[in-house]
Amino acid sequence: MSTLREQFNEDGYVILRNFLEKDQVNSIYTEARKIFAAQIKRVTGKSVDIDDKDAFENAMFEFFEKDFEAFVGTGKTVQHSFSLHRLGLDPKIENLLKEVGLANPVIGARAAMQFNSRFLSKDGSKHWKLDAHQDWRTGQGSLDSAVIWFPMVDAGAEIGALQVIPGSHKFGLQASSASGYQGGITSSLKEEDFIQTEFKVGDILIFSSFLIHQSGNNVTNNIRWSVQLRYNNLDEPTFIERGYPMAYIYKPETELVTPDFPTKEQLLEVYS
Ligand SMILES: O=C(O)CCC(=O)C(=O)O
């Protein structure tokens, strides 16, 4: 029996079944839906039951169509929920990272959440799906940097769970047309080399940031809600040598998002 670390080093990834408490995953999923529900109410006038999956997700699609800007803002806001960030710092996660070799883990990028559906994309663009890529290109952190990916709903091929090429973390950094959406590895990859991952709520995937992976194809009418956590290892020699580069750019808007807002009166009301 190989150890978790040996398996990780060999394949570039490991799926851990029942690693998270279902309640812990649900609290992130619930908080995200509540945040969306508040804006759905404002934009569509509908009070949606977040537990009525189809009705709620149809309301998400309506919100997306009616106020794209607010949808984007809300989509970013759910990435800042307490429950999501709490999980990213959970000792269980820290220990797992150490177990696969990140002796001194540090956050590589803000915890992220995705809600993938073709109904949440503009003009048939592929914005809701990532082509084959290696996460290291976006993070550029330690050579042993790792990513944790898990869905917040049961997910297999139909709803487009992640697809990975086992062992591809040892292929080296691949040429790529872009590091984010709408672009990916330019060398020819064979579809048959990808393995379709499958998950029940609570299962997680941890993979090397050099592992080649891509979004599956969500052919259902539902949203594939997922979380991504990224970490570097502060003790990795080339990361130290390169001065701990942080390739993620996080910057404020240069203009007021809401022109002429706020008035002094609005502020006085807050602090009255
Ligand atoms: O969730 C997905 O479909 C893509 C996620 C992914 O590839 C990533 O975050 O690097």
PDBQT file of the ligand as one rigid body, heavy atoms in Angstrom, charges set to zero:
ROOT
HETATM    1  O1  LIG A 301     -13.921  23.886 -11.663  1.00  0.00    +0.000 OA
HETATM    2  C1  LIG A 301     -13.538  23.868 -12.823  1.00  0.00    +0.000 C 
HETATM    3  O2  LIG A 301     -14.230  23.439 -13.732  1.00  0.00    +0.000 OA
HETATM    4  C2  LIG A 301     -12.196  24.354 -13.186  1.00  0.00    +0.000 C 
HETATM    5  C3  LIG A 301     -11.390  24.662 -12.001  1.00  0.00    +0.000 C 
HETATM    6  C4  LIG A 301      -9.962  24.696 -12.334  1.00  0.00    +0.000 C 
HETATM    7  O3  LIG A 301      -9.503  24.078 -13.238  1.00  0.00    +0.000 OA
HETATM    8  C5  LIG A 301      -9.088  25.498 -11.532  1.00  0.00    +0.000 C 
HETATM    9  O4  LIG A 301      -9.569  26.217 -10.659  1.00  0.00    +0.000 OA
HETATM   10  O5  LIG A 301      -7.887  25.465 -11.791  1.00  0.00    +0.000 OA
ENDROOT
TORSDOF 0
